[in-house]
C-alpha cells in the first residue's frame, strides 16, 4: 500500500474528478464514476491496484454494456460480488505519481463507455415520456427488413477500413467470448408512414449491410441510396476489405452469420415527429467525440429547407461535403473543420467583445438563426437586415450581375461561390442561405490561405508564406495559435474592404498579433482567446466604415515610444522565427 496523506488524496480527486463524490477509508479510497449508479459505480484503490467496481441493485445493465464494448487490453474484468462487476487496471503502481496516473488511465479507458451507456439510459427515459416515440432492443436483421432510407440531410458514408475492422473485431470478440447478445449501438429512425429515414446510425447500418452481403445473407436488406462520390469510394473499399478480413479471421462464415442474425442487437428508436428525431440525434451526438460539431449544423439547416426541392438539398449536401474533403495538390483538407473551429466562430465572438475559445458541440446555437418562409413571421420585416439581404440575393439571382456594376472582393473577380451580400458576423438565415454563407467563406479561405501561388493578393501571400509558414512553423504551437488569429483578422478585413483593405493593413495586423511572441515567455491558446489580446482588433474592424477607420490598428503597430504603442517593428518580430 502506497503511503500518502489524506489531504494529498483529496487534492488529487478534487482536481481530476471535480464534483464527483469520494470516500477515503482505511487501506482504500474511491471516487464515483459517472452518474447513473451514484457511488455504486466507482474507481477504487484497493489491494495495491486500481479498479472499477459495480455495486448495488442496478448492476446488470452497465455490466453487460461494458462487457460488450470495452476491448482495451490494459483492463480485465473479474468477480466482485457478481461475475464481471470488477474491472482492474493491470498495473501495480509503486509511487504516488504512478498511482495518480493509474486513476487517470482507468478513467480514460472506461469513462467514454460509461458516458455512452448513460446517454442511452437518458434517451430511454425521454422515450417513455413521449407518446410519439417507440424504443426497443431489436435484432439488426429485423431492423434492416424495414423500409430503411437515407434522407438528403445525412452525411456521406465515411467509415474507413479502420472503423470497419473495429466493428468486425468487436463482433468476433463477443462471439468467441460466448456472449448471448452483443449491443452494436443505437439507431434513430424517423417514421414518415412511407419509410424509416435514418436520423442516426447510418454508418453502422451501411457497414452491416456490406457485411451481410459478403456473408451470403439471403434475407431482406434495405436499398440504401447515396449521392456523393465519397460514399461510393468508401463502400467499394470497405466491401473488398470485409471479404479479405473474413478470409483471414473467420473459418466458418455460416456460424459467424448466425451469430450476427441471432445475437447482434440495436437499440432502435422510432420517432414520428421529425423535430423529436433531431432532438434525440443532438442529444446522442452532442456530448461525444464521434461527430464533429459542424455536422450537427448540416443536418439542422437541410431540415430547415422544407420548401426546397430534393435537388437543391442534394446540391447543398454535395457542396458541404466537398469542402470537408477538399483536394489540393494531392492533399485533402477539411476546410469546414478549420473554418468553424478557428475563423467563423471566434471572429463572431471577438467582434462582440467576447472571449473566443474552441468551437464545440455546445456552441452550435451560434449558427442557428431565423427561418424565413411562409409559416414564419417577423416584426418590422423590412427593417430587418436578414430580409433585406434575402431580397437582394433573390434579385441578383434573377438578373445579370454585371448590370449592377458591383465590385467584387477580389480585384480579379469573385467566383459564383462568393455571395456579395454576406458578412462573417451577420445573423444567420436558416436553410439554403446558411449553406451560401458557408460556401462563400470556404471559397475565400481557399483563395487567401491555400491557393498561395495565384496572382490574387500576391504581395500579401508572399509575406504570409515567408513570415507565417517559415521552416518549423508546424511544430511551434504558440506561433500556430497566433497564426490562426492573424488569418481570422485578414479574413475579416477582406470581408469588409476586399483586396485593397488587406494590402493596406496586413503588416500592421501582423505586428499587433505576433508581438505576443516577444512579450510572453509562452503563448497559450487561452492567451490569444482573450478579448484584450485579440478581440479589440476585430471590434475595430467590425465598427469601421472606411479604411481610415482602421487607423487605430496602424497607430498601435507604429514603431514609436509611447505608453500606448508597441515598440516592435515587423523585422524585430520576424527575427525570432529562425530556421
C-alpha positions as CSV (number, residue, x, y, z in Angstrom):
1,X,0.0,0.0,0.0
2,X,1.4,3.3,-1.1
3,X,1.6,5.7,1.8
4,X,0.0,9.1,1.0
5,X,-1.7,11.7,3.2
6,X,-5.5,12.1,3.2
7,X,-5.1,15.7,2.1
8,X,-3.0,14.7,-0.9
9,X,-5.7,12.2,-2.0
10,X,-8.4,14.9,-1.6
11,X,-6.4,17.5,-3.6
12,X,-5.9,14.9,-6.4
13,X,-9.6,13.8,-6.5
14,X,-10.9,17.4,-6.4
15,X,-8.6,18.3,-9.3
16,X,-9.0,15.3,-11.5
17,X,-12.7,14.3,-10.7
18,X,-14.3,17.7,-9.9
19,X,-17.8,17.4,-8.4
20,X,-17.6,13.6,-8.0
21,X,-18.3,12.2,-4.5
22,X,-15.5,10.2,-2.9
23,X,-14.7,8.2,0.2
24,X,-11.4,7.7,1.9
25,X,-11.2,4.7,4.3
26,X,-8.6,2.6,6.0
27,X,-6.4,0.9,3.3
28,X,-8.7,2.0,0.4
29,X,-10.3,5.0,-1.2
30,X,-12.6,5.5,-4.1
31,X,-14.3,8.2,-6.3
32,X,-17.6,8.0,-8.1
33,X,-17.6,7.1,-11.8
34,X,-20.3,8.6,-14.0
35,X,-23.8,9.4,-12.6
36,X,-26.2,6.6,-13.4
37,X,-25.5,4.4,-10.3
38,X,-24.2,7.1,-7.9
39,X,-21.4,5.8,-5.7
40,X,-22.3,2.2,-6.5
41,X,-20.1,2.7,-9.6
42,X,-16.7,3.9,-8.6
43,X,-12.9,3.8,-9.2
44,X,-11.2,2.4,-6.2
45,X,-7.6,1.9,-5.0
46,X,-7.7,-1.4,-3.1
47,X,-5.3,-4.4,-2.8
48,X,-2.5,-2.4,-4.4
49,X,-4.4,-2.0,-7.7
50,X,-6.9,0.4,-9.2
51,X,-10.3,-1.0,-10.1
52,X,-13.7,0.0,-11.4
53,X,-16.4,-1.6,-9.1
54,X,-20.0,-2.1,-10.0
55,X,-22.2,-2.5,-6.9
56,X,-25.8,-2.0,-5.8
57,X,-29.1,-3.4,-7.2
58,X,-28.9,-2.0,-10.7
59,X,-25.7,-3.6,-11.8
60,X,-26.7,-5.7,-14.8
61,X,-27.2,-3.0,-17.5
62,X,-23.8,-1.3,-17.1
63,X,-22.0,-4.6,-16.6
64,X,-23.4,-6.1,-19.8
65,X,-22.7,-2.9,-21.7
66,X,-19.0,-2.8,-20.6
67,X,-18.7,-6.5,-21.4
68,X,-19.7,-5.8,-24.9
69,X,-17.8,-2.6,-25.6
70,X,-14.5,-2.5,-23.5
71,X,-11.8,-4.1,-25.6
72,X,-8.7,-2.5,-24.1
73,X,-6.1,-5.0,-23.0
74,X,-5.0,-2.8,-20.1
75,X,-8.1,-3.7,-18.1
76,X,-9.7,-7.0,-17.4
77,X,-12.9,-8.0,-15.6
78,X,-13.4,-10.5,-12.8
79,X,-15.7,-11.4,-9.9
80,X,-16.8,-8.6,-7.5
81,X,-20.0,-9.7,-5.7
82,X,-21.2,-10.8,-9.1
83,X,-19.3,-12.1,-12.1
84,X,-17.9,-9.3,-14.3
85,X,-18.5,-6.4,-11.9
86,X,-14.9,-5.7,-11.3
87,X,-12.6,-4.1,-13.9
88,X,-8.9,-3.9,-12.9
89,X,-6.1,-2.0,-14.4
90,X,-3.3,-4.5,-14.9
91,X,-0.6,-2.3,-13.4
92,X,0.7,-2.3,-9.8
93,X,1.7,1.3,-9.0
94,X,4.8,1.8,-6.9
95,X,4.8,5.5,-6.2
96,X,2.2,8.2,-5.6
97,X,2.7,9.6,-9.1
98,X,2.2,6.2,-10.6
99,X,-1.0,5.7,-8.6
100,X,-2.4,9.0,-9.8
101,X,-1.5,8.1,-13.4
102,X,-3.3,4.7,-12.8
103,X,-6.5,6.5,-11.8
104,X,-6.2,8.8,-14.9
105,X,-5.6,5.8,-17.1
106,X,-8.6,3.7,-16.0
107,X,-10.8,6.7,-16.2
108,X,-9.5,7.4,-19.7
109,X,-10.4,3.9,-20.8
110,X,-13.8,3.5,-19.0
111,X,-15.3,7.0,-18.9
112,X,-16.3,7.1,-22.7
113,X,-18.1,3.8,-22.4
114,X,-19.9,4.8,-19.1
115,X,-20.9,8.1,-20.8
116,X,-22.4,6.3,-23.8
117,X,-24.3,3.9,-21.6
118,X,-25.7,6.9,-19.6
119,X,-26.8,8.7,-22.7
120,X,-28.7,5.5,-23.7
121,X,-30.4,5.5,-20.3
122,X,-31.3,9.2,-20.6
123,X,-32.8,8.6,-24.1
124,X,-34.8,5.7,-22.8
125,X,-36.2,7.9,-20.1
126,X,-37.1,10.6,-22.7
127,X,-38.8,7.9,-24.8
128,X,-41.1,6.9,-22.0
129,X,-42.4,10.4,-21.7
130,X,-43.3,10.8,-25.4
131,X,-46.3,9.1,-27.0
132,X,-44.8,9.6,-30.5
133,X,-41.7,7.7,-29.8
134,X,-41.1,3.9,-29.6
135,X,-37.9,2.2,-28.4
136,X,-36.9,-1.4,-28.1
137,X,-34.0,-3.8,-28.4
138,X,-34.2,-5.3,-31.9
139,X,-32.1,-7.8,-33.9
140,X,-30.2,-5.9,-36.6
141,X,-31.7,-8.1,-39.3
142,X,-35.2,-7.3,-38.1
143,X,-34.3,-3.6,-38.3
144,X,-32.9,-3.9,-41.8
145,X,-36.1,-5.7,-43.0
146,X,-37.9,-2.4,-42.7
147,X,-38.1,0.1,-45.5
148,X,-35.0,2.0,-44.3
149,X,-33.9,5.1,-46.3
150,X,-31.0,7.6,-46.2
151,X,-32.5,11.1,-46.2
152,X,-30.9,14.1,-48.0
153,X,-29.5,15.7,-44.9
154,X,-27.3,12.7,-44.0
155,X,-23.6,12.7,-44.2
156,X,-21.8,10.6,-46.9
157,X,-20.7,7.1,-45.9
158,X,-17.4,8.0,-44.3
159,X,-16.3,4.9,-42.4
160,X,-12.7,3.9,-43.1
161,X,-11.4,0.3,-43.1
162,X,-10.1,1.0,-39.6
163,X,-13.7,1.7,-38.4
164,X,-14.9,-1.4,-40.2
165,X,-12.2,-3.6,-38.7
166,X,-13.0,-2.4,-35.2
167,X,-16.7,-3.3,-35.6
168,X,-15.8,-6.7,-37.0
169,X,-13.3,-7.4,-34.2
170,X,-15.9,-6.4,-31.6
171,X,-18.5,-8.8,-33.0
172,X,-15.9,-11.6,-33.2
173,X,-14.7,-11.0,-29.7
174,X,-18.3,-11.1,-28.4
175,X,-18.9,-14.3,-30.3
176,X,-15.7,-16.0,-29.1
177,X,-16.4,-14.9,-25.5
178,X,-19.7,-16.8,-25.6
179,X,-21.9,-13.8,-25.1
180,X,-25.5,-14.4,-25.8
181,X,-26.0,-10.9,-27.2
182,X,-24.0,-8.0,-28.5
183,X,-25.4,-4.5,-28.5
184,X,-24.0,-2.7,-31.5
185,X,-25.5,0.7,-30.7
186,X,-28.4,3.0,-31.0
187,X,-30.2,3.8,-34.3
188,X,-32.8,6.6,-34.6
189,X,-35.4,6.3,-37.3
190,X,-38.0,8.8,-38.4
191,X,-41.2,7.0,-39.4
192,X,-42.9,9.1,-42.0
193,X,-45.5,6.4,-42.8
194,X,-43.9,5.6,-46.1
195,X,-40.4,4.7,-44.9
196,X,-38.0,4.8,-42.0
197,X,-35.5,7.6,-42.5
198,X,-32.2,7.1,-40.8
199,X,-31.5,10.0,-38.5
200,X,-28.6,8.4,-36.6
201,X,-26.8,5.2,-37.2
202,X,-26.3,5.2,-41.0
203,X,-22.6,4.4,-40.9
204,X,-23.1,1.2,-38.9
205,X,-26.2,0.2,-40.9
206,X,-24.4,0.6,-44.2
207,X,-21.4,-1.3,-42.9
208,X,-23.6,-4.1,-41.6
209,X,-25.4,-4.3,-45.0
210,X,-22.0,-4.8,-46.7
211,X,-21.0,-7.4,-44.1
212,X,-24.2,-9.4,-44.5
213,X,-23.9,-9.3,-48.3
214,X,-20.3,-10.7,-48.0
215,X,-21.6,-13.5,-45.7
216,X,-24.3,-14.6,-48.2
217,X,-27.3,-13.4,-46.2
218,X,-30.4,-14.3,-48.0
219,X,-32.9,-12.1,-46.1
220,X,-34.3,-8.7,-46.9
221,X,-31.8,-5.8,-47.0
222,X,-32.5,-2.1,-47.5
223,X,-31.7,-0.4,-50.8
224,X,-29.6,2.4,-49.5
225,X,-29.0,5.4,-51.9
226,X,-26.1,7.7,-51.6
227,X,-25.4,10.9,-53.6
228,X,-21.8,11.6,-53.0
229,X,-18.7,10.1,-54.7
230,X,-17.0,9.8,-51.2
231,X,-19.7,7.3,-50.3
232,X,-19.2,5.2,-53.4
233,X,-15.4,5.1,-52.9
234,X,-15.7,4.0,-49.2
235,X,-18.4,1.5,-50.0
236,X,-16.2,-0.1,-52.7
237,X,-13.1,-0.1,-50.5
238,X,-14.9,-1.5,-47.4
239,X,-16.7,-4.2,-49.3
240,X,-13.4,-5.5,-50.5
241,X,-11.8,-5.1,-47.1
242,X,-14.6,-7.1,-45.4
243,X,-14.1,-10.0,-47.8
244,X,-10.3,-10.0,-47.1
245,X,-10.9,-9.8,-43.3
246,X,-13.4,-12.6,-43.3
247,X,-10.9,-14.8,-45.3
248,X,-8.2,-14.2,-42.7
249,X,-10.2,-14.3,-39.5
250,X,-13.4,-16.4,-40.0
251,X,-13.1,-20.1,-40.6
252,X,-16.9,-20.7,-40.5
253,X,-18.8,-17.9,-42.3
254,X,-22.1,-19.6,-41.7
255,X,-21.6,-19.7,-37.9
256,X,-20.5,-16.0,-37.9
257,X,-23.6,-15.1,-39.9
258,X,-25.8,-17.0,-37.5
259,X,-24.3,-15.1,-34.5
260,X,-25.0,-11.7,-36.3
261,X,-28.5,-12.7,-37.2
262,X,-29.5,-14.0,-33.7
263,X,-27.3,-12.2,-31.2
264,X,-26.4,-8.8,-32.5
265,X,-28.9,-6.1,-31.5
266,X,-29.7,-2.4,-31.9
267,X,-31.5,-0.1,-29.6
268,X,-33.9,1.1,-32.2
269,X,-35.8,4.4,-31.5
270,X,-38.7,5.1,-33.9
271,X,-39.9,8.7,-33.9
272,X,-43.0,10.0,-35.6
273,X,-42.1,13.7,-35.4
274,X,-39.0,14.9,-37.2
275,X,-38.3,17.6,-34.7
276,X,-38.2,15.0,-31.9
277,X,-35.9,12.8,-34.0
278,X,-33.4,15.6,-34.4
279,X,-33.6,16.4,-30.7
280,X,-32.6,12.9,-29.9
281,X,-29.9,12.9,-32.6
282,X,-28.4,16.0,-31.0
283,X,-28.7,14.5,-27.5
284,X,-27.0,11.3,-28.7
285,X,-24.2,13.1,-30.5
286,X,-23.9,16.4,-28.7
287,X,-21.6,15.1,-25.9
288,X,-19.5,12.5,-27.6
289,X,-16.5,12.5,-30.0
290,X,-18.0,10.6,-32.9
291,X,-19.4,13.6,-34.8
292,X,-17.8,16.9,-35.4
293,X,-19.9,19.9,-34.2
294,X,-20.3,21.4,-37.7
295,X,-22.0,18.2,-38.9
296,X,-24.8,18.8,-36.5
297,X,-25.3,22.1,-38.3
298,X,-25.6,20.5,-41.8
299,X,-28.5,18.3,-40.6
300,X,-30.2,21.2,-38.9
301,X,-30.1,23.5,-41.9
302,X,-31.1,20.9,-44.5
303,X,-34.1,20.1,-42.3
304,X,-34.9,23.9,-42.4
305,X,-35.1,23.7,-46.3
306,X,-38.7,22.4,-46.2
307,X,-39.7,24.4,-49.2
308,X,-36.7,23.5,-51.3
309,X,-36.5,20.7,-53.8
310,X,-34.7,17.4,-53.3
311,X,-32.2,18.5,-56.0
312,X,-31.4,21.7,-54.0
313,X,-30.9,19.7,-50.8
314,X,-28.6,17.3,-52.6
315,X,-26.6,20.2,-54.1
316,X,-26.2,21.8,-50.6
317,X,-25.1,18.5,-49.2
318,X,-22.5,18.0,-52.0
319,X,-21.0,21.5,-51.6
320,X,-20.8,20.9,-47.9
321,X,-19.1,17.5,-48.2
322,X,-16.7,18.7,-50.9
323,X,-15.5,21.3,-48.5
324,X,-14.8,18.6,-45.9
325,X,-12.7,16.6,-48.4
326,X,-11.1,19.4,-50.4
327,X,-8.3,18.0,-52.6
328,X,-5.5,20.3,-53.5
329,X,-2.2,19.1,-54.9
330,X,-2.9,15.6,-53.7
331,X,-3.6,16.7,-50.2
332,X,-7.0,16.5,-48.6
333,X,-8.2,19.2,-46.2
334,X,-11.3,19.6,-44.1
335,X,-11.9,23.2,-44.7
336,X,-15.1,23.2,-42.7
337,X,-13.4,21.9,-39.6
338,X,-10.8,24.6,-40.0
339,X,-13.4,27.4,-40.6
340,X,-15.8,26.6,-37.8
341,X,-13.1,25.8,-35.3
342,X,-11.0,28.9,-35.8
343,X,-12.2,31.6,-38.2
344,X,-16.1,31.9,-38.2
345,X,-17.0,31.1,-34.6
346,X,-14.1,33.0,-33.0
347,X,-14.4,36.0,-35.2
348,X,-18.1,36.4,-34.4
349,X,-17.4,36.3,-30.7
350,X,-14.5,38.7,-30.8
351,X,-16.5,41.2,-32.8
352,X,-19.0,41.2,-29.9
353,X,-16.3,41.8,-27.4
354,X,-16.3,38.3,-26.0
355,X,-13.5,35.8,-25.4
356,X,-13.4,33.1,-28.0
357,X,-12.2,29.6,-27.4
358,X,-12.6,26.4,-29.4
359,X,-15.8,25.7,-31.3
360,X,-17.6,22.7,-29.9
361,X,-21.0,21.0,-29.9
362,X,-22.3,23.3,-27.2
363,X,-21.7,26.3,-29.5
364,X,-23.8,25.2,-32.5
365,X,-26.5,27.6,-31.5
366,X,-24.2,30.4,-32.7
367,X,-25.1,29.2,-36.3
368,X,-28.8,28.7,-35.8
369,X,-30.8,31.8,-36.7
370,X,-34.0,32.9,-38.3
371,X,-36.2,30.9,-40.7
372,X,-37.8,32.9,-43.4
373,X,-40.7,31.0,-45.0
374,X,-44.5,31.2,-45.4
375,X,-45.0,30.0,-41.9
376,X,-42.7,32.3,-40.1
377,X,-43.3,35.9,-39.0
378,X,-41.0,38.8,-38.3
379,X,-41.8,42.1,-36.7
380,X,-40.8,45.2,-38.7
381,X,-39.7,42.8,-41.5
382,X,-38.5,45.4,-44.0
383,X,-36.2,47.0,-41.3
384,X,-34.8,43.5,-40.7
385,X,-31.3,43.2,-42.2
386,X,-32.0,39.5,-42.9
387,X,-35.0,40.3,-45.0
388,X,-33.1,43.0,-46.9
389,X,-30.3,40.5,-47.5
390,X,-32.6,37.8,-48.9
391,X,-34.4,40.3,-51.1
392,X,-31.0,41.4,-52.6
393,X,-29.9,37.8,-53.1
394,X,-33.1,36.9,-54.9
395,X,-32.8,40.0,-57.1
396,X,-29.2,39.2,-58.0
397,X,-30.1,35.6,-58.9
398,X,-32.8,36.7,-61.3
399,X,-30.8,39.4,-63.0
400,X,-27.5,39.7,-64.7
401,X,-24.9,40.7,-62.1
402,X,-22.9,42.8,-64.5
403,X,-25.8,45.2,-64.8
404,X,-25.2,46.4,-61.3
405,X,-21.5,47.0,-61.7
406,X,-21.0,45.5,-58.2
407,X,-17.3,45.5,-57.3
408,X,-16.2,42.1,-56.0
409,X,-14.0,41.5,-53.0
410,X,-11.3,40.1,-55.3
411,X,-9.8,42.6,-57.8
412,X,-9.7,39.8,-60.5
413,X,-13.3,38.9,-59.9
414,X,-15.3,36.8,-57.5
415,X,-16.4,33.3,-58.3
416,X,-20.1,32.3,-58.3
417,X,-19.5,30.7,-54.9
418,X,-18.9,34.1,-53.3
419,X,-22.1,35.8,-52.3
420,X,-21.6,39.6,-52.3
421,X,-24.2,40.1,-49.6
422,X,-22.9,38.0,-46.8
423,X,-20.6,39.0,-44.0
424,X,-19.0,36.9,-41.3
425,X,-20.7,38.5,-38.3
426,X,-24.2,38.6,-39.8
427,X,-27.3,37.0,-38.2
428,X,-27.8,33.5,-39.7
429,X,-30.7,32.7,-42.1
430,X,-31.6,29.1,-41.7
431,X,-31.7,26.7,-44.6
432,X,-30.2,27.3,-48.0
433,X,-28.9,30.8,-47.1
434,X,-26.7,29.3,-44.4
435,X,-25.1,27.0,-47.0
436,X,-24.4,30.0,-49.2
437,X,-22.9,31.8,-46.2
438,X,-20.6,28.9,-45.5
439,X,-19.7,28.3,-49.2
440,X,-18.7,32.0,-49.5
441,X,-16.1,31.7,-46.7
442,X,-14.9,28.3,-47.9
443,X,-14.0,29.9,-51.3
444,X,-12.5,33.0,-49.6
445,X,-10.4,30.8,-47.3
446,X,-9.1,28.7,-50.2
447,X,-8.1,31.8,-52.2
448,X,-6.4,33.5,-49.2
449,X,-4.6,30.7,-47.5
450,X,-4.4,27.6,-49.7
451,X,-4.0,28.7,-53.3
452,X,-0.9,30.8,-52.5
453,X,0.6,30.6,-56.0
454,X,-2.3,32.6,-57.5
455,X,-1.8,36.2,-58.5
456,X,-4.6,37.4,-56.3
457,X,-3.1,39.4,-53.4
458,X,0.4,38.3,-54.4
459,X,2.2,40.7,-52.1
460,X,0.3,39.6,-49.0
461,X,0.7,35.9,-50.0
462,X,4.4,36.3,-50.3
463,X,4.5,37.9,-46.9
464,X,2.3,35.2,-45.4
465,X,4.4,32.3,-46.8
466,X,7.7,33.9,-45.6
467,X,6.5,35.2,-42.2
468,X,3.8,32.7,-41.1
469,X,4.8,29.5,-42.9
470,X,8.5,29.6,-42.2
471,X,10.5,26.4,-41.7
472,X,9.4,24.7,-38.4
473,X,6.1,26.7,-38.2
474,X,4.1,23.5,-37.8
475,X,5.7,22.4,-34.5
476,X,5.8,25.8,-32.7
477,X,2.4,25.7,-31.0
478,X,2.4,29.2,-29.7
479,X,3.1,30.6,-33.2
480,X,0.3,28.4,-34.5
481,X,-2.2,29.9,-32.1
482,X,-1.2,33.4,-33.2
483,X,-1.2,32.5,-36.9
484,X,-4.9,31.4,-36.7
485,X,-5.9,34.7,-35.1
486,X,-3.9,36.5,-37.8
487,X,-5.7,34.6,-40.5
488,X,-9.1,35.4,-39.0
489,X,-8.2,39.1,-38.9
490,X,-7.1,39.0,-42.5
491,X,-10.4,37.3,-43.5
492,X,-12.5,39.9,-41.6
493,X,-10.6,42.8,-43.2
494,X,-11.0,41.2,-46.6
495,X,-14.7,40.6,-45.9
496,X,-15.3,44.3,-45.2
497,X,-12.8,46.0,-47.6
498,X,-11.6,43.4,-50.1
499,X,-8.1,43.2,-51.5
500,X,-7.4,46.9,-51.0
501,X,-8.1,46.5,-47.3
502,X,-5.8,43.5,-46.9
503,X,-3.0,45.3,-48.8
504,X,-3.4,48.3,-46.6
505,X,-3.1,46.7,-43.2
506,X,-1.7,43.1,-43.3
507,X,1.7,44.2,-42.0
508,X,0.2,46.2,-39.1
509,X,-2.1,43.3,-38.1
510,X,1.0,41.0,-38.1
511,X,2.8,43.3,-35.6
512,X,-0.2,43.7,-33.3
513,X,-0.6,40.0,-33.0
514,X,2.8,38.4,-33.3
515,X,4.2,40.9,-30.7
516,X,2.9,38.5,-28.1
517,X,5.7,36.1,-29.0
518,X,8.2,38.7,-27.7
519,X,6.2,39.9,-24.7
520,X,5.4,36.4,-23.3
521,X,7.6,33.5,-22.4
522,X,4.9,31.1,-23.6
523,X,1.9,31.8,-25.8
524,X,-1.1,29.6,-25.0
525,X,-4.4,29.2,-26.8
526,X,-6.1,30.9,-23.9
527,X,-3.8,33.9,-24.3
528,X,-5.0,34.6,-27.8
529,X,-8.6,33.8,-27.0
530,X,-8.9,36.8,-24.7
531,X,-10.7,39.8,-26.0
532,X,-8.0,42.1,-24.6
533,X,-5.3,40.4,-26.6
534,X,-7.1,39.7,-29.9
535,X,-10.7,40.8,-29.7
536,X,-10.0,44.6,-29.8
537,X,-8.7,44.2,-33.4
538,X,-11.9,42.5,-34.5
539,X,-14.1,45.2,-32.8
540,X,-12.2,47.9,-34.7
541,X,-12.7,46.1,-38.0
542,X,-16.4,45.4,-37.2
543,X,-17.1,49.1,-36.5
544,X,-15.0,50.5,-39.4
545,X,-17.0,52.2,-42.2
546,X,-13.9,53.1,-44.3
547,X,-10.2,52.1,-44.4
548,X,-9.4,55.3,-42.5
549,X,-11.3,53.9,-39.5
550,X,-8.6,51.2,-39.2
551,X,-6.1,53.9,-38.2
552,X,-6.1,52.8,-34.5
553,X,-4.6,49.5,-35.6
554,X,-2.0,51.2,-37.7
555,X,-1.1,53.6,-34.9
556,X,-0.8,50.7,-32.4
557,X,1.6,49.0,-34.8
558,X,3.8,52.0,-35.4
559,X,7.3,51.8,-34.1
560,X,7.3,54.7,-31.7
561,X,7.9,55.0,-28.0
562,X,4.7,55.8,-26.1
563,X,2.6,54.2,-23.4
564,X,0.0,53.0,-25.9
565,X,2.4,52.0,-28.7
566,X,4.1,48.7,-29.4
567,X,7.9,49.1,-29.6
568,X,8.5,46.5,-32.2
569,X,8.9,46.6,-36.0
570,X,8.0,43.7,-38.3
571,X,11.7,42.9,-38.7
572,X,12.2,42.6,-35.0
573,X,9.3,40.3,-34.6
574,X,10.3,38.2,-37.5
575,X,13.8,37.9,-36.2
576,X,12.6,35.5,-33.5
577,X,11.5,33.0,-36.1
578,X,14.7,31.5,-37.3
579,X,15.1,28.3,-39.3
